[in-house]
């Protein structure tokens, strides 16, 4: 159920002509190309933006020209991720369980360029969720987490999610409405120039299996491609 605050967020943030100031604000996470910023007064969402490029001397000439004359290519991920999200939302009525990917709340203009407002996955104490990779590294991944991880896998396949970067760093463990679960928070959508995985469900399933198999190598978990389930490491 939407609260009055949610409605105020939509009207006040999305329709505000004044850019949202993110520079020098705290970051939840940072990658090579993008970063997540917290928003004062809105603890349940973050804003994802493309990081400013410094210099660009290592970028191929063709890419520099493309981004100079077609600057929208810097934000292809926004289109890709939102298309994946919309497809999942349209499929939501016919599936069981929670959405296996983060909720996207729309776009907002910031002092760092266009940003995507996203759900913030948090633990039971209000802290940002923990990635599957970190859980394994800290040795806090237990047998009861395995059932939740495999439920996440089931929902990823059932909802036919397209993911270009499904890896243990992008799978976060947290709570939604008090229910513990794993959620894919980044790398959504089909990144291929020719979107064959979008056109073919079979190819997309093969891709998902490959990415889960890669995840098993990184985490030390076992992966059963036939039954599409993870298992604890063999002793």
C-alpha positions in Angstrom: 0.0 0.0 0.0 1.4 3.4 -1.0 1.8 5.9 1.8 1.4 9.7 1.7 5.1 9.9 1.8 5.5 7.8 -1.3 3.1 10.1 -3.1 5.1 13.1 -1.9 8.3 11.5 -3.1 6.8 11.0 -6.6 5.5 14.5 -6.9 8.3 16.2 -5.1 11.3 14.4 -6.5 10.4 13.3 -10.0 8.6 16.5 -11.0 11.0 18.8 -9.3 12.8 21.0 -11.9 15.7 21.6 -9.6 18.3 18.8 -10.1 18.9 16.5 -7.1 22.3 17.3 -5.6 24.3 14.1 -5.2 27.9 15.3 -5.5 29.6 14.7 -2.1 26.6 12.7 -0.8 27.2 9.3 0.8 27.4 6.4 -1.6 25.9 3.0 -0.9 28.0 1.3 -3.6 30.4 2.2 -6.4 31.5 0.4 -9.5 33.8 1.3 -12.4 31.0 3.1 -14.2 28.1 3.7 -11.9 27.4 4.6 -8.2 24.4 4.4 -5.8 23.7 7.5 -3.7 21.5 7.8 -0.6 18.8 10.6 -0.5 18.3 12.6 2.6 14.9 11.9 4.1 14.2 8.8 1.9 15.8 5.8 3.6 14.1 3.2 1.4 15.5 4.2 -2.0 18.8 5.1 -3.7 19.7 6.9 -7.0 21.9 5.1 -9.5 24.0 7.5 -11.8 26.7 7.2 -14.3 30.0 8.4 -12.8 31.7 11.3 -14.5 34.4 10.2 -16.8 37.9 11.6 -16.1 40.1 12.1 -19.0 38.9 9.2 -21.2 42.3 8.6 -22.6 41.9 4.8 -22.3 38.7 4.8 -24.3 38.8 3.7 -27.9 38.4 6.5 -30.4 35.2 5.1 -31.8 33.6 5.0 -28.3 34.8 8.6 -27.6 33.2 9.8 -30.9 30.0 7.8 -30.2 29.6 9.3 -26.8 30.5 12.8 -28.0 27.9 12.9 -30.8 25.4 10.5 -29.2 25.7 11.2 -25.4 22.5 9.1 -24.7 24.7 6.0 -25.2 26.1 6.7 -21.7 22.7 5.9 -20.4 21.8 2.8 -22.3 21.7 0.9 -19.0 18.7 3.0 -18.0 16.7 1.8 -21.0 17.9 -1.8 -20.7 17.2 -2.1 -17.0 13.8 -0.4 -17.1 12.7 -2.6 -20.0 13.6 -5.7 -18.0 11.8 -4.3 -15.0 8.6 -3.6 -16.9 8.6 -7.0 -18.5 8.9 -8.6 -15.0 6.1 -6.4 -13.6 3.8 -7.4 -16.5 4.5 -11.0 -15.6 4.0 -10.5 -11.9 0.3 -11.4 -11.8 1.0 -14.9 -13.1 3.9 -15.8 -10.8 4.2 -16.7 -7.1 6.6 -15.1 -4.7 8.2 -11.7 -4.6 9.7 -9.9 -7.6 13.3 -11.4 -7.8 14.7 -8.0 -9.0 14.7 -4.6 -7.4 11.8 -2.3 -7.8 12.5 0.8 -10.0 10.8 4.0 -9.1 11.5 6.2 -12.2 14.1 8.8 -13.3 15.2 12.0 -11.8 17.6 14.7 -12.9 20.7 15.2 -10.7 23.8 17.3 -10.7 25.6 14.2 -12.1 23.1 13.6 -14.9 20.0 11.4 -15.2 19.6 9.0 -12.4 17.4 5.9 -11.7 15.5 5.8 -8.4 15.7 2.3 -7.0 14.5 0.3 -4.1 17.2 -0.1 -1.4 17.4 -3.7 -0.1 18.1 -3.6 3.6 18.5 -6.2 6.4 16.3 -6.5 9.4 18.1 -3.6 11.2 17.8 -1.1 8.4 21.4 -1.6 7.1 22.1 -2.2 3.4 21.7 -5.8 2.4 24.7 -8.1 2.0 25.8 -9.6 -1.3 26.0 -13.3 -1.8 29.7 -12.9 -2.5 30.3 -11.2 0.9 28.2 -13.7 2.7 30.4 -16.5 1.4 33.6 -14.6 2.1 32.6 -13.8 5.7 31.4 -17.5 6.1 27.9 -16.4 7.2 26.1 -18.3 4.4 24.4 -21.1 6.2 22.2 -24.1 5.2 19.0 -22.1 5.7 20.2 -19.5 3.2 20.4 -22.2 0.6 16.7 -22.7 0.4 16.1 -19.0 0.0 18.8 -18.8 -2.7 17.2 -21.6 -4.6 13.8 -19.9 -4.3 15.4 -16.8 -5.9 16.8 -19.0 -8.7 13.3 -20.5 -9.2 11.7 -17.1 -9.5 14.5 -15.8 -11.9 13.6 -18.6 -14.3 9.9 -18.5 -13.8 9.7 -14.7 -14.4 12.0 -15.1 -17.4 14.3 -12.4 -16.2 17.0 -11.1 -18.7 20.2 -10.4 -16.9 23.5 -9.3 -18.4 25.6 -9.4 -15.2 24.1 -11.9 -12.9 26.9 -12.6 -10.4 27.2 -13.0 -6.6 28.1 -9.3 -6.1 24.8 -8.3 -7.6 22.7 -10.7 -5.6 21.8 -9.1 -2.3 20.3 -10.7 0.8 17.9 -8.6 2.8 14.3 -8.2 3.9 11.2 -7.0 2.1 8.1 -6.5 4.3 9.9 -8.6 7.0 10.5 -11.5 4.6 14.1 -12.6 4.1 15.1 -13.1 0.4 17.7 -12.7 -2.2 17.2 -10.0 -4.8 19.1 -9.2 -8.1 20.0 -5.5 -7.8 22.1 -4.7 -10.8 23.0 -6.0 -14.3 19.4 -6.3 -15.5 18.4 -6.6 -19.1 19.8 -7.9 -22.4 23.0 -6.1 -23.2 23.6 -7.6 -26.7 23.4 -5.4 -29.7 21.1 -8.0 -31.2 18.9 -9.0 -28.3 18.7 -12.7 -29.0 18.0 -13.6 -25.3 15.0 -11.2 -25.4 13.7 -13.0 -28.5 14.4 -16.5 -27.4 13.4 -17.9 -24.0 15.5 -21.0 -24.6 18.7 -18.9 -25.2 17.9 -16.8 -22.1 17.6 -19.9 -20.0 20.9 -21.2 -21.3 22.5 -17.9 -20.4 21.0 -17.9 -16.9 22.3 -21.4 -16.3 25.8 -20.4 -17.4 25.7 -17.4 -15.1 24.6 -19.5 -12.1 27.3 -22.0 -13.0 29.8 -19.2 -12.9 28.4 -18.1 -9.5 28.9 -21.6 -8.1 32.6 -21.4 -9.0 33.0 -18.1 -7.3 31.1 -19.0 -4.2 32.2 -22.7 -3.9 28.5 -23.8 -4.0 27.6 -26.7 -6.3 25.2 -26.1 -9.2 22.9 -28.7 -10.7 22.0 -27.5 -14.2 19.4 -30.2 -14.7 17.3 -29.3 -11.6 18.5 -25.7 -11.5 19.4 -25.7 -7.8 22.5 -24.8 -5.8 23.9 -27.2 -3.2 26.3 -26.8 -0.3 30.0 -27.5 -1.1 31.0 -31.1 -1.2 33.1 -32.1 1.8 
